[in-house]
Amino acid sequence: MSNAIQLDLFHGVLLTTEQQKEVNGFVERQEKYAVNAQKRTNEIMLMLDRAGFIQGVDYDSNFEVHEVTREREFGYSYDNSNYIHEVTYMNSVGNVYLKVNRIKDGVVIQYNSSVSKEGDKLMCTSVTSQYRYYKPSSLLAKYEEHNELVINQLEQKNKQKIALNTIVKKYQTLYPDATVTIGSDYYRSRGNYTDFPIVKVLFKSGSWVSFQLGWGSEMDKERFHKKHDAQTETTKDLLDRFNNQKA
Protein backbone atom coordinates (compact mmCIF):
# COMPACT_ATOMS: atom_id res chain seq x y z
CA MET A 1 0.00 0.00 0.00
CA SER A 2 3.06 2.27 0.02
CA ASN A 3 2.27 3.55 -3.46
CA ALA A 4 -1.23 4.77 -2.45
CA ILE A 5 -1.21 8.54 -2.01
CA GLN A 6 -4.85 9.56 -1.68
CA LEU A 7 -8.07 8.22 -0.28
CA ASP A 8 -10.96 8.54 -2.76
CA LEU A 9 -13.63 9.92 -0.45
CA PHE A 10 -16.37 9.25 -3.03
CA HIS A 11 -15.77 5.53 -3.37
CA GLY A 12 -13.69 4.65 -0.35
CA VAL A 13 -10.81 3.25 -2.39
CA LEU A 14 -7.21 4.26 -2.63
CA LEU A 15 -5.63 5.57 -5.80
CA THR A 16 -2.15 4.40 -6.66
CA THR A 17 0.58 6.85 -7.53
CA GLU A 18 0.17 6.08 -11.23
CA GLN A 19 -3.61 6.43 -11.05
CA GLN A 20 -3.36 9.78 -9.28
CA LYS A 21 -0.83 10.91 -11.88
CA GLU A 22 -3.26 9.98 -14.62
CA VAL A 23 -6.11 11.87 -12.96
CA ASN A 24 -3.90 14.93 -12.42
CA GLY A 25 -2.83 14.80 -16.06
CA PHE A 26 -6.45 14.77 -17.18
CA VAL A 27 -7.27 17.81 -15.01
CA GLU A 28 -4.27 19.69 -16.41
CA ARG A 29 -5.16 18.86 -20.01
CA GLN A 30 -8.76 20.00 -19.50
CA GLU A 31 -7.60 23.30 -18.04
CA LYS A 32 -5.18 23.84 -20.92
CA TYR A 33 -7.86 22.96 -23.46
CA ALA A 34 -10.31 25.41 -21.83
CA VAL A 35 -7.74 28.22 -21.94
CA ASN A 36 -6.97 27.55 -25.61
CA ALA A 37 -10.67 27.27 -26.48
CA GLN A 38 -11.37 30.62 -24.82
CA LYS A 39 -8.47 32.20 -26.71
CA ARG A 40 -9.71 30.75 -30.02
CA THR A 41 -13.24 31.99 -29.33
CA ASN A 42 -11.99 35.50 -28.61
CA GLU A 43 -9.93 35.50 -31.82
CA ILE A 44 -12.89 34.38 -33.95
CA MET A 45 -15.15 37.05 -32.48
CA LEU A 46 -12.51 39.73 -33.04
CA MET A 47 -12.07 38.62 -36.67
CA LEU A 48 -15.83 38.75 -37.22
CA ASP A 49 -16.06 42.22 -35.66
CA ARG A 50 -13.26 43.59 -37.81
CA ALA A 51 -14.85 42.16 -40.96
CA GLY A 52 -18.13 43.96 -40.25
CA PHE A 53 -20.24 41.25 -38.60
CA ILE A 54 -22.43 42.62 -35.81
CA GLN A 55 -22.61 40.65 -32.59
CA GLY A 56 -26.18 39.90 -31.56
CA VAL A 57 -27.39 40.51 -35.12
CA ASP A 58 -25.17 38.48 -37.42
CA TYR A 59 -23.39 36.29 -34.90
CA ASP A 60 -23.16 35.39 -31.24
CA SER A 61 -21.40 33.01 -28.89
CA ASN A 62 -22.61 30.50 -26.32
CA PHE A 63 -19.09 29.54 -25.26
CA GLU A 64 -18.48 29.20 -21.55
CA VAL A 65 -16.02 27.63 -19.15
CA HIS A 66 -17.11 26.27 -15.79
CA GLU A 67 -15.90 23.89 -13.14
CA VAL A 68 -17.64 20.51 -13.03
CA THR A 69 -17.41 17.42 -10.86
CA ARG A 70 -18.14 14.18 -12.66
CA GLU A 71 -17.32 10.53 -12.70
CA ARG A 72 -14.78 9.70 -15.37
CA GLU A 73 -13.28 6.43 -16.54
CA PHE A 74 -9.51 6.18 -16.48
CA GLY A 75 -7.07 3.44 -17.40
CA TYR A 76 -7.54 0.93 -20.19
CA SER A 77 -10.14 -1.76 -20.68
CA TYR A 78 -7.89 -4.01 -22.77
CA ASP A 79 -5.71 -4.86 -19.74
CA ASN A 80 -8.47 -4.42 -17.12
CA SER A 81 -6.69 -1.41 -15.62
CA ASN A 82 -9.69 0.88 -16.10
CA TYR A 83 -11.37 2.45 -13.07
CA ILE A 84 -14.03 5.08 -12.28
CA HIS A 85 -13.02 8.16 -10.34
CA GLU A 86 -14.95 11.31 -9.50
CA VAL A 87 -12.88 14.30 -10.51
CA THR A 88 -13.30 18.09 -10.54
CA TYR A 89 -12.00 19.86 -13.65
CA MET A 90 -12.57 22.82 -15.98
CA ASN A 91 -15.05 22.10 -18.75
CA SER A 92 -15.54 24.27 -21.84
CA VAL A 93 -18.65 24.09 -24.02
CA GLY A 94 -20.23 26.06 -26.84
CA ASN A 95 -18.88 27.97 -29.82
CA VAL A 96 -19.19 31.06 -31.97
CA TYR A 97 -22.02 30.84 -34.48
CA LEU A 98 -23.56 32.81 -37.33
CA LYS A 99 -27.30 33.48 -37.38
CA VAL A 100 -28.21 31.86 -40.68
CA ASN A 101 -31.55 32.20 -42.48
CA ARG A 102 -33.63 29.23 -43.56
CA ILE A 103 -37.26 28.61 -44.47
CA LYS A 104 -39.45 26.64 -42.08
CA ASP A 105 -43.24 26.30 -42.16
CA GLY A 106 -43.52 29.10 -44.70
CA VAL A 107 -41.50 31.70 -42.80
CA VAL A 108 -37.84 32.70 -42.58
CA ILE A 109 -36.22 31.71 -39.30
CA GLN A 110 -32.63 31.83 -38.09
CA TYR A 111 -30.56 28.94 -36.82
CA ASN A 112 -27.09 28.82 -35.30
CA SER A 113 -24.23 27.58 -37.49
CA SER A 114 -20.79 27.29 -35.89
CA VAL A 115 -17.72 29.15 -37.12
CA SER A 116 -14.25 27.59 -37.11
CA LYS A 117 -10.85 29.19 -37.57
CA GLU A 118 -7.68 28.27 -39.40
CA GLY A 119 -4.95 30.86 -39.37
CA ASP A 120 -6.42 34.17 -40.53
CA LYS A 121 -9.42 32.53 -42.21
CA LEU A 122 -12.86 31.39 -41.07
CA MET A 123 -15.32 28.70 -42.18
CA CYS A 124 -19.08 28.35 -41.81
CA THR A 125 -20.31 25.63 -44.16
CA SER A 126 -23.97 26.68 -43.92
CA VAL A 127 -23.35 29.81 -45.99
CA THR A 128 -20.69 28.59 -48.43
CA SER A 129 -20.83 26.12 -51.28
CA GLN A 130 -17.43 24.67 -50.42
CA TYR A 131 -15.88 23.19 -47.29
CA ARG A 132 -13.02 25.67 -47.11
CA TYR A 133 -11.80 28.61 -45.09
CA TYR A 134 -12.34 32.19 -46.29
CA LYS A 135 -11.04 35.61 -45.40
CA PRO A 136 -13.48 37.14 -42.88
CA SER A 137 -14.53 39.82 -45.38
CA SER A 138 -15.29 37.14 -47.99
CA LEU A 139 -17.26 35.13 -45.45
CA LEU A 140 -19.33 38.25 -44.65
CA ALA A 141 -20.18 38.67 -48.34
CA LYS A 142 -21.23 35.02 -48.62
CA TYR A 143 -23.22 35.25 -45.38
CA GLU A 144 -25.17 38.31 -46.56
CA GLU A 145 -25.70 36.73 -49.99
CA HIS A 146 -27.03 33.52 -48.44
CA ASN A 147 -29.46 35.27 -46.08
CA GLU A 148 -30.79 37.50 -48.87
CA LEU A 149 -31.17 34.49 -51.17
CA VAL A 150 -33.30 32.68 -48.58
CA ILE A 151 -35.59 35.71 -48.27
CA ASN A 152 -35.91 35.88 -52.07
CA GLN A 153 -36.64 32.15 -52.21
CA LEU A 154 -39.52 32.56 -49.76
CA GLU A 155 -40.93 35.45 -51.80
CA GLN A 156 -40.68 33.29 -54.92
CA LYS A 157 -42.40 30.37 -53.19
CA ASN A 158 -45.24 32.64 -52.08
CA LYS A 159 -45.66 33.94 -55.65
CA GLN A 160 -45.62 30.36 -56.95
CA LYS A 161 -48.28 29.35 -54.43
CA ILE A 162 -50.60 32.15 -55.59
CA ALA A 163 -50.00 31.30 -59.26
CA LEU A 164 -50.57 27.57 -58.70
CA ASN A 165 -53.85 28.20 -56.89
CA THR A 166 -54.97 30.49 -59.72
CA ILE A 167 -54.24 27.82 -62.34
CA VAL A 168 -55.95 25.11 -60.28
CA LYS A 169 -59.09 27.22 -59.93
CA LYS A 170 -59.06 27.91 -63.69
CA TYR A 171 -59.09 24.23 -64.66
CA GLN A 172 -61.51 23.24 -61.92
CA THR A 173 -63.92 25.73 -63.46
CA LEU A 174 -63.27 24.58 -67.03
CA TYR A 175 -63.45 20.86 -66.23
CA PRO A 176 -65.48 20.32 -63.05
CA ASP A 177 -65.46 16.51 -63.48
CA ALA A 178 -61.66 16.36 -63.63
CA THR A 179 -59.32 16.16 -60.66
CA VAL A 180 -56.92 19.12 -60.57
CA THR A 181 -53.93 18.86 -58.26
CA ILE A 182 -50.61 20.54 -57.54
CA GLY A 183 -47.58 18.31 -57.85
CA SER A 184 -43.95 18.41 -58.91
CA ASP A 185 -41.66 17.11 -61.59
CA TYR A 186 -37.92 17.44 -62.14
CA TYR A 187 -35.30 17.89 -64.77
CA ARG A 188 -31.77 16.55 -64.69
CA SER A 189 -28.66 18.53 -65.56
CA ARG A 190 -25.16 17.11 -65.21
CA GLY A 191 -26.35 14.46 -62.80
CA ASN A 192 -28.24 16.91 -60.58
CA TYR A 193 -32.02 16.86 -60.16
CA THR A 194 -34.04 20.07 -59.83
CA ASP A 195 -37.69 19.98 -58.76
CA PHE A 196 -40.31 22.38 -60.06
CA PRO A 197 -44.08 22.66 -59.39
CA ILE A 198 -46.75 21.57 -61.85
CA VAL A 199 -50.55 21.51 -62.07
CA LYS A 200 -52.01 18.20 -63.22
CA VAL A 201 -55.49 17.85 -64.73
CA LEU A 202 -56.64 14.21 -64.46
CA PHE A 203 -59.77 13.17 -66.36
CA LYS A 204 -62.08 10.27 -65.49
CA SER A 205 -60.76 8.29 -68.48
CA GLY A 206 -57.29 8.26 -66.92
CA SER A 207 -55.92 10.73 -69.45
CA TRP A 208 -54.13 13.72 -68.03
CA VAL A 209 -52.33 16.93 -68.93
CA SER A 210 -49.81 18.78 -66.78
CA PHE A 211 -48.68 22.41 -66.87
CA GLN A 212 -45.66 24.35 -65.67
CA LEU A 213 -45.80 27.88 -64.37
CA GLY A 214 -45.33 30.76 -66.78
CA TRP A 215 -42.21 32.89 -66.98
CA GLY A 216 -41.36 35.80 -64.70
CA SER A 217 -44.20 38.14 -63.82
CA GLU A 218 -46.61 36.03 -65.92
CA MET A 219 -46.20 33.06 -63.64
CA ASP A 220 -49.95 32.37 -63.58
CA LYS A 221 -50.01 31.96 -67.39
CA GLU A 222 -49.24 28.26 -67.50
CA ARG A 223 -47.18 26.41 -70.11
CA PHE A 224 -47.89 22.92 -71.41
CA HIS A 225 -45.63 20.33 -69.79
CA LYS A 226 -46.69 16.73 -70.42
CA LYS A 227 -49.70 14.66 -71.42
CA HIS A 228 -50.97 11.09 -71.25
CA ASP A 229 -53.75 9.71 -73.43
CA ALA A 230 -55.43 6.71 -71.84
CA GLN A 231 -57.17 5.85 -75.12
CA THR A 232 -55.11 3.65 -77.42
CA GLU A 233 -55.12 4.37 -81.13
CA THR A 234 -54.38 1.88 -83.89
CA THR A 235 -52.43 2.84 -86.96
CA LYS A 236 -55.67 2.82 -88.98
CA ASP A 237 -57.33 5.11 -86.42
CA LEU A 238 -54.38 7.45 -86.69
CA LEU A 239 -54.51 7.50 -90.49
CA ASP A 240 -58.27 8.07 -90.49
CA ARG A 241 -57.92 10.95 -88.05
CA PHE A 242 -55.19 12.53 -90.14
CA ASN A 243 -57.30 12.03 -93.27
CA ASN A 244 -60.25 13.83 -91.63
CA GLN A 245 -58.23 16.80 -90.44
CA LYS A 246 -59.14 20.07 -92.12
CA ALA A 247 -56.52 21.70 -94.31
Secondary structure, DSSP 8 states (H G I E B T S, - for coil): -TTEEEEETTTTEEEEHHHHHHHHHHHHHHHHHHHHHHHHHHHHHHHHHHHT--BTTTEEE--EEEEEEEEEEES-TTTT--EEEEEEEEEEE--EEEEEEEEETTEEEEEEEE-EEETTEEE-TTS-SSSS-B-HHHHHHHHHHHHHHHHHHHHHHHHHHHHHHHHHHHHHHH-TTSEEEEEEEEEEETTEEEEEEEEEEE-TTS-EEEEE--SGGGTTS-EEEEEE--S---HHHHHHHHHHS--
